[in-house]
Amino acid sequence: MKKAVKFGGSSLATAEQMKKVAKIIRDDDSRRYVVPSAPGRRYSDDAKVTDLLYQCYDAAMRGEDIEGRIAAIKARYDEIIGGLGLDLDLSDEFALMQDLFMRKAGRDYAASRGEYLNGIILAKYLDYRFIDAAEVILFDEKGVFDSENTNDLLRRRLENLDRVVVPGFYGAMPDGSIKTFSRGGSDITGSIIARAVRADVYENWTDVSGMLTSDPHIVDNPEPIETITYRELRELAYMGATVMHEDAIFPVRREGIPINIRNTNRPQDPGTMIVESTCRQPKHLITGVAGKKGFCSINIEKEMMNSEIGFGRRVLQVIEENGISFEHTPSGIDTFSILVHQSEFAEKEQSVIAGLHRAVNPSSIDLESDLALIAIVGRGMKAAKGTAGRLFSALALANINIKMIDQGSSELNIIIGVRNDDFEAAIRAIYAVFIESDM
């Protein structure tokens, strides 16, 4: 068996945490391919190393002396090295980094050094081979990740290698300059490595024991999710309910490799398995509930709009021309609504209204702001009867008015709109009727 394993910043923030990571790796001989993040926070008001690197680079761009900042970052790593009892000196690396910062090597280069240096330390402590991600993770001339060439290169490089550490979060452009993924991108690197080596499992180790059925800031002690499909994860991740970068799904999904979310501080917990498909029946009718605030509804009314060919296209063209993405488009015979992010729409609302009048000559346009969207997701809903009825009853009992409802054709999710002020109460009501009532 082969496993690719990625460890997050909180798992590698201190020497003691890194010792836990090393024990986890050594306890399972199949954990051969390791992807580390940069050191995270050691305590609640601590700074992440990546943030310190950004601040240091920005100071260099302002022409400030950065020697003290570089020394502070080096001290973080020296503390880890000393705590591990390693014979390792990173002085030359930091001297080069300071020089390249002053020579404006780029913010991506600056941010990548957190993972790069942590990778060197972890490889030394494990006695694993270190491979710089800039040598094997490829981006094209436009800065877009080159998945197929990366996969071919990694397969060749790792074919005859065992026990390897590849830092997460970054790769290189064709000219050799460093390019990073978006924040949290070490998850993506781990997935890329798992695909390249055709791993049996991709383990993503963090500081929680898998995904939860709801937001613990809203629901007290929500149940963990034992198994979730890629599609369910995508639906919940879109609403912000995830413990890993949502783009990390794609490389492993192409090979059908499952992801196991695990807790570094509780390695005995099984965590959450993320799979392509499963015949296992979910424990509850829904897999999870998640949502976001901050939406606005553009409500267009016009008699006989349903008989106008191209009406919807013209409406959406106005939205596109104003550079706005839309979320949902519930409609009726004489009404057509578009839900958009309020922050994105606010500055362009009058331009959009004028454009809609010119495009479709509506009877009226009404805007409704301060809305929240909530997704109820679960593969168990497809064969169940009365799901929507239970949902409506739960919200009615909680005295919550539903502003919008949309169900995908896959029957995997139901999305509702409520007022921002009702968001938390709606989440708790849904959790109570679909999960607490089944316990």
C-alpha positions as CSV (number, residue, x, y, z in Angstrom):
1,M,0.0,0.0,0.0
2,K,1.1,3.6,-0.8
3,K,-0.1,6.7,1.0
4,A,0.5,10.4,0.2
5,V,0.2,12.4,3.4
6,K,-0.1,16.1,3.8
7,F,0.3,17.9,7.2
8,G,-1.1,21.4,7.8
9,G,0.6,24.4,9.4
10,S,-0.8,23.7,12.9
11,S,0.6,20.2,12.7
12,L,4.1,21.6,12.0
13,A,4.2,24.8,14.1
14,T,6.6,23.6,16.8
15,A,9.2,20.8,17.4
16,E,6.7,19.0,19.6
17,Q,4.1,19.0,16.8
18,M,6.7,17.9,14.3
19,K,7.6,15.0,16.6
20,K,3.9,13.9,16.5
21,V,4.0,14.1,12.7
22,A,7.1,11.9,12.6
23,K,5.5,9.3,14.8
24,I,2.4,9.2,12.7
25,I,4.5,8.7,9.6
26,R,6.8,6.0,11.2
27,D,3.8,4.2,12.6
28,D,2.6,3.3,9.1
29,D,5.2,2.1,6.6
30,S,2.9,3.0,3.7
31,R,3.2,6.7,4.4
32,R,5.9,7.3,2.0
33,Y,5.2,10.6,0.3
34,V,5.0,13.6,2.6
35,V,3.8,17.1,1.8
36,P,4.4,19.7,4.6
37,S,2.9,23.2,5.0
38,A,4.7,26.2,6.5
39,P,4.7,26.5,10.3
40,G,1.3,27.8,11.5
41,R,0.3,29.5,14.8
42,R,1.8,28.1,18.0
43,Y,-0.9,29.8,20.1
44,S,-4.1,31.8,19.4
45,D,-2.6,35.3,18.8
46,D,0.6,34.0,17.1
47,A,1.4,34.8,13.5
48,K,1.7,32.2,10.7
49,V,5.1,32.1,9.1
50,T,3.6,32.7,5.6
51,D,2.1,35.9,6.9
52,L,5.5,36.9,8.4
53,L,7.1,36.2,5.0
54,Y,4.5,38.4,3.2
55,Q,5.1,41.2,5.7
56,C,8.9,40.9,5.3
57,Y,8.7,41.0,1.5
58,D,6.4,44.0,1.5
59,A,8.8,45.8,3.8
60,A,11.6,45.1,1.4
61,M,9.5,46.5,-1.5
62,R,9.2,49.7,0.6
63,G,12.9,49.9,0.8
64,E,13.0,49.1,4.5
65,D,15.8,47.2,6.3
66,I,14.5,43.7,6.7
67,E,17.4,42.1,8.6
68,G,15.4,42.1,11.9
69,R,12.4,40.6,10.2
70,I,14.5,37.9,8.6
71,A,16.1,37.1,11.9
72,A,12.7,36.8,13.6
73,I,11.6,34.2,10.9
74,K,14.8,32.4,11.2
75,A,14.4,32.2,15.0
76,R,11.1,30.3,14.4
77,Y,12.8,27.7,12.4
78,D,15.9,27.5,14.7
79,E,13.5,26.8,17.6
80,I,12.1,23.8,15.7
81,I,15.5,22.6,14.7
82,G,16.8,22.9,18.2
83,G,13.7,21.1,19.7
84,L,14.3,18.2,17.3
85,G,18.0,18.0,18.1
86,L,19.0,18.3,14.5
87,D,22.4,19.1,13.1
88,L,21.1,21.6,10.6
89,D,22.0,25.2,9.8
90,L,19.7,27.2,7.5
91,S,21.8,30.4,7.6
92,D,22.8,30.2,3.9
93,E,19.1,29.7,2.9
94,F,18.1,32.8,4.9
95,A,21.0,34.9,3.5
96,L,19.9,33.9,-0.1
97,M,16.3,34.6,0.8
98,Q,17.1,38.1,2.2
99,D,19.1,38.9,-1.0
100,L,16.3,37.8,-3.3
101,F,13.7,39.7,-1.3
102,M,15.7,42.9,-1.8
103,R,16.1,42.0,-5.5
104,K,12.3,41.8,-5.8
105,A,12.0,38.1,-6.5
106,G,8.2,38.3,-6.1
107,R,5.6,37.7,-3.4
108,D,5.1,34.1,-4.6
109,Y,8.7,33.4,-4.0
110,A,8.5,35.0,-0.5
111,A,5.4,33.0,0.5
112,S,6.8,29.7,-0.8
113,R,9.9,29.8,1.5
114,G,7.7,28.8,4.5
115,E,7.0,25.3,3.0
116,Y,10.4,25.0,1.4
117,L,12.3,25.5,4.7
118,N,9.9,23.3,6.6
119,G,10.3,20.6,4.0
120,I,14.1,20.6,4.5
121,I,13.7,20.3,8.3
122,L,11.1,17.5,8.1
123,A,13.1,15.5,5.5
124,K,16.2,15.8,7.7
125,Y,14.3,14.6,10.8
126,L,12.6,11.7,9.0
127,D,15.7,10.8,6.9
128,Y,13.6,11.1,3.8
129,R,14.7,12.4,0.4
130,F,13.9,16.2,-0.2
131,I,12.6,17.3,-3.6
132,D,12.0,21.0,-4.2
133,A,8.5,21.5,-5.5
134,A,9.8,24.0,-8.0
135,E,11.4,21.1,-9.8
136,V,8.3,19.0,-10.2
137,I,5.1,21.2,-9.9
138,L,4.7,23.0,-13.2
139,F,2.7,26.2,-14.2
140,D,2.4,27.4,-17.8
141,E,3.4,30.9,-19.1
142,K,0.0,32.3,-17.9
143,G,0.5,31.0,-14.4
144,V,-2.1,28.2,-14.8
145,F,-1.2,24.9,-13.2
146,D,-0.1,22.4,-15.9
147,S,-1.6,19.2,-14.5
148,E,-0.7,16.7,-17.2
149,N,2.9,17.7,-17.6
150,T,3.3,17.8,-13.9
151,N,1.8,14.4,-13.5
152,D,4.1,12.9,-16.2
153,L,7.2,14.6,-14.6
154,L,6.3,13.5,-11.1
155,R,5.7,9.9,-12.1
156,R,9.2,9.8,-13.7
157,R,10.9,11.5,-10.7
158,L,9.2,9.4,-8.0
159,E,9.1,6.1,-9.9
160,N,12.2,4.7,-8.2
161,L,12.2,6.8,-5.1
162,D,10.7,5.9,-1.7
163,R,10.3,8.1,1.3
164,V,10.1,11.5,-0.2
165,V,9.2,15.0,1.2
166,V,7.9,17.5,-1.3
167,P,6.9,21.0,0.1
168,G,3.4,22.1,-0.6
169,F,1.8,25.3,-1.9
170,Y,4.2,26.2,-4.8
171,G,5.8,25.2,-8.1
172,A,7.6,27.0,-10.9
173,M,6.8,28.8,-14.2
174,P,8.6,27.9,-17.4
175,D,11.2,30.6,-16.7
176,G,12.0,29.1,-13.3
177,S,10.2,31.8,-11.3
178,I,8.2,30.6,-8.3
179,K,4.4,30.4,-8.6
180,T,2.1,29.6,-5.7
181,F,-1.4,28.1,-5.5
182,S,-4.0,30.1,-3.5
183,R,-3.7,30.0,0.3
184,G,-4.2,26.5,1.6
185,G,-2.6,25.2,-1.6
186,S,-0.5,22.6,0.1
187,D,-3.7,20.5,0.1
188,I,-3.5,20.7,-3.7
189,T,0.1,19.6,-3.8
190,G,-0.7,16.6,-1.7
191,S,-3.4,15.6,-4.1
192,I,-1.1,16.0,-7.1
193,I,1.5,13.8,-5.5
194,A,-1.2,11.2,-4.6
195,R,-2.3,11.1,-8.2
196,A,1.2,10.8,-9.6
197,V,2.2,7.8,-7.4
198,R,-1.2,6.2,-7.7
199,A,-1.6,6.2,-4.0
200,D,-4.2,4.0,-2.3
201,V,-5.2,6.8,0.0
202,Y,-4.4,10.6,0.3
203,E,-4.3,11.5,4.0
204,N,-4.8,15.1,4.8
205,W,-3.7,15.7,8.4
206,T,-5.0,18.9,10.2
207,D,-6.2,19.9,13.6
208,V,-9.7,18.6,13.5
209,S,-11.0,15.0,13.3
210,G,-12.5,15.3,9.9
211,M,-15.5,17.2,8.5
212,L,-18.5,18.0,10.7
213,T,-22.2,17.9,9.8
214,S,-22.5,21.6,10.6
215,D,-20.5,24.7,11.7
216,P,-19.5,24.2,15.4
217,H,-19.7,28.0,15.9
218,I,-23.4,27.7,15.3
219,V,-24.4,24.2,16.4
220,D,-23.0,22.8,19.7
221,N,-20.8,19.6,19.1
222,P,-22.1,18.7,15.6
223,E,-21.6,15.1,14.6
224,P,-18.5,14.2,12.5
225,I,-19.1,12.9,9.0
226,E,-17.8,9.4,8.5
227,T,-18.0,9.1,4.7
228,I,-18.8,11.8,2.1
229,T,-18.6,11.7,-1.7
230,Y,-16.7,14.2,-3.8
231,R,-19.9,15.7,-5.1
232,E,-21.3,16.2,-1.6
233,L,-18.1,17.7,-0.5
234,R,-18.1,20.1,-3.4
235,E,-21.6,21.3,-2.5
236,L,-20.7,21.8,1.2
237,A,-17.3,23.3,0.3
238,Y,-19.0,25.9,-1.9
239,M,-20.9,27.1,1.2
240,G,-17.6,27.2,3.2
241,A,-17.9,23.9,5.1
242,T,-14.5,22.3,4.4
243,V,-11.3,21.5,6.2
244,M,-9.2,21.4,3.0
245,H,-8.8,23.4,-0.2
246,E,-11.7,22.6,-2.5
247,D,-9.4,22.3,-5.6
248,A,-7.5,19.5,-3.9
249,I,-10.4,17.2,-5.0
250,F,-9.7,17.2,-8.7
251,P,-6.3,15.5,-9.1
252,V,-7.3,12.5,-6.9
253,R,-10.7,12.3,-8.3
254,R,-9.2,11.6,-11.7
255,E,-7.6,8.4,-10.3
256,G,-10.5,7.5,-8.0
257,I,-8.2,7.9,-4.9
258,P,-10.0,8.4,-1.6
259,I,-9.1,11.3,0.8
260,N,-8.9,10.7,4.5
261,I,-9.1,13.8,6.7
262,R,-7.3,13.1,10.0
263,N,-6.3,14.9,13.2
264,T,-2.6,15.1,14.0
265,N,-3.5,15.6,17.7
266,R,-5.9,12.6,17.8
267,P,-4.4,10.1,15.4
268,Q,-6.6,7.4,16.8
269,D,-9.7,9.0,15.3
270,P,-10.7,7.6,12.0
271,G,-11.6,11.0,10.5
272,T,-13.7,11.5,7.4
273,M,-13.3,9.5,4.2
274,I,-14.0,11.4,0.9
275,V,-14.8,9.0,-1.9
276,E,-16.0,8.9,-5.5
277,S,-19.0,6.8,-4.6
278,T,-20.1,4.4,-2.0
279,C,-22.9,1.9,-1.4
280,R,-22.8,2.6,2.3
281,Q,-26.0,4.2,3.5
282,P,-25.4,7.5,5.3
283,K,-26.1,7.6,9.0
284,H,-28.6,10.4,8.5
285,L,-30.8,11.6,5.7
286,I,-28.5,14.5,5.1
287,T,-24.8,14.5,5.1
288,G,-24.4,18.1,6.2
289,V,-25.7,21.6,6.3
290,A,-23.8,24.8,5.5
291,G,-24.4,28.3,4.4
292,K,-23.2,31.8,3.7
293,K,-24.5,35.3,4.4
294,G,-24.3,38.4,2.2
295,F,-26.4,37.8,-0.9
296,C,-28.8,40.1,-2.8
297,S,-31.8,39.2,-5.0
298,I,-32.6,41.0,-8.2
299,N,-36.2,40.4,-8.8
300,I,-37.5,41.2,-12.4
301,E,-41.2,41.2,-13.2
302,K,-42.8,41.3,-16.6
303,E,-46.0,39.9,-18.0
304,M,-45.7,37.1,-20.5
305,M,-41.9,37.0,-20.1
306,N,-42.1,33.2,-20.4
307,S,-43.1,33.6,-24.1
308,E,-40.2,35.9,-24.9
309,I,-37.5,33.8,-26.6
310,G,-34.1,34.8,-25.2
311,F,-35.4,36.7,-22.2
312,G,-33.1,34.8,-19.7
313,R,-30.1,35.1,-22.0
314,R,-30.5,38.9,-22.2
315,V,-30.9,39.3,-18.5
316,L,-27.8,37.2,-17.8
317,Q,-25.8,39.1,-20.5
318,V,-26.4,42.3,-18.5
319,I,-25.0,40.6,-15.4
320,E,-22.0,39.3,-17.3
321,E,-21.3,42.7,-18.9
322,N,-21.1,44.2,-15.4
323,G,-18.6,41.6,-14.4
324,I,-20.8,40.0,-11.8
325,S,-21.2,36.2,-11.1
326,F,-24.6,34.9,-10.2
327,E,-25.5,32.1,-7.8
328,H,-29.1,31.1,-8.6
329,T,-31.9,32.1,-10.9
330,P,-35.3,31.0,-9.5
331,S,-38.2,32.0,-11.8
332,G,-41.9,32.0,-12.3
333,I,-44.3,32.7,-15.2
334,D,-43.9,36.5,-14.9
335,T,-40.9,36.7,-12.6
336,F,-37.2,36.1,-12.9
337,S,-34.8,36.5,-9.9
338,I,-31.0,36.5,-9.8
339,L,-29.1,35.9,-6.6
340,V,-25.7,37.6,-6.5
341,H,-23.1,38.4,-3.9
342,Q,-24.1,41.7,-2.3
343,S,-20.6,43.1,-1.9
344,E,-19.9,42.4,-5.6
345,F,-23.2,43.9,-6.8
346,A,-23.5,47.0,-4.5
347,E,-21.3,49.4,-6.5
348,K,-22.8,48.3,-9.9
349,E,-26.5,48.1,-8.9
350,Q,-27.6,51.2,-10.9
351,S,-25.6,50.2,-14.0
352,V,-27.3,46.7,-13.8
353,I,-30.8,48.2,-13.3
354,A,-30.3,50.5,-16.3
355,G,-28.9,47.7,-18.4
356,L,-31.9,45.4,-17.6
357,H,-34.4,48.1,-18.5
358,R,-32.7,48.5,-21.9
359,A,-32.3,44.7,-22.4
360,V,-35.8,43.4,-21.5
361,N,-38.1,46.4,-20.7
362,P,-39.4,44.9,-17.4
363,S,-42.6,46.1,-15.6
364,S,-40.5,46.5,-12.4
365,I,-37.2,45.6,-10.8
366,D,-37.0,45.1,-7.1
367,L,-33.8,44.5,-5.0
368,E,-33.8,42.5,-1.8
369,S,-30.6,42.6,0.2
370,D,-29.1,40.9,3.3
371,L,-30.0,37.4,2.3
372,A,-28.3,34.2,3.3
373,L,-28.1,30.9,1.4
374,I,-28.1,27.5,3.1
375,A,-27.4,24.2,1.4
376,I,-28.8,20.9,2.8
377,V,-26.7,18.2,1.2
378,G,-26.9,14.4,1.2
379,R,-26.9,11.4,-1.1
380,G,-29.6,9.9,1.2
381,M,-32.2,12.5,0.0
382,K,-32.4,11.0,-3.5
383,A,-34.5,8.1,-2.4
384,A,-36.3,9.7,0.5
385,K,-39.8,11.1,0.5
386,G,-40.9,14.2,2.4
387,T,-37.5,15.8,2.7
388,A,-38.7,19.3,1.6
389,G,-41.8,18.9,3.8
390,R,-39.6,18.3,6.9
391,L,-37.4,21.2,6.0
392,F,-40.3,23.6,5.6
393,S,-41.9,22.4,8.8
394,A,-38.7,22.9,10.8
395,L,-38.2,26.4,9.6
396,A,-41.9,27.3,10.1
397,L,-41.7,26.1,13.7
398,A,-38.6,28.3,14.1
399,N,-40.6,31.2,12.7
400,I,-38.3,31.6,9.8
401,N,-39.5,32.8,6.4
402,I,-38.0,31.1,3.3
403,K,-37.2,33.7,0.6
404,M,-36.0,31.3,-2.1
405,I,-35.7,27.5,-2.7
406,D,-33.8,25.7,-5.4
407,Q,-33.2,21.9,-5.8
408,G,-30.6,20.5,-8.2
409,S,-31.6,17.9,-10.7
410,S,-29.3,15.4,-9.0
411,E,-31.5,15.6,-5.9
412,L,-28.2,15.8,-3.9
413,N,-29.0,19.2,-2.4
414,I,-31.7,21.7,-1.6
415,I,-30.7,25.4,-1.3
416,I,-32.9,27.9,0.5
417,G,-32.6,31.6,1.0
418,V,-33.4,33.3,4.3
419,R,-32.8,36.7,5.9
420,N,-29.2,37.2,7.2
421,D,-30.8,37.7,10.7
422,D,-32.4,34.2,10.5
423,F,-29.2,32.4,9.3
424,E,-28.0,30.9,12.5
425,A,-31.5,29.9,13.7
426,A,-32.2,28.3,10.4
427,I,-29.0,26.2,10.5
428,R,-29.9,25.0,14.1
429,A,-33.4,24.2,13.1
430,I,-32.3,22.1,10.1
431,Y,-29.7,20.3,12.1
432,A,-32.2,19.5,14.8
433,V,-34.8,18.0,12.5
434,F,-32.4,16.0,10.2
435,I,-29.6,15.0,12.5
436,E,-30.4,15.4,16.2
437,S,-33.8,13.7,15.7
438,D,-32.1,10.6,14.2
439,M,-29.6,10.2,17.0
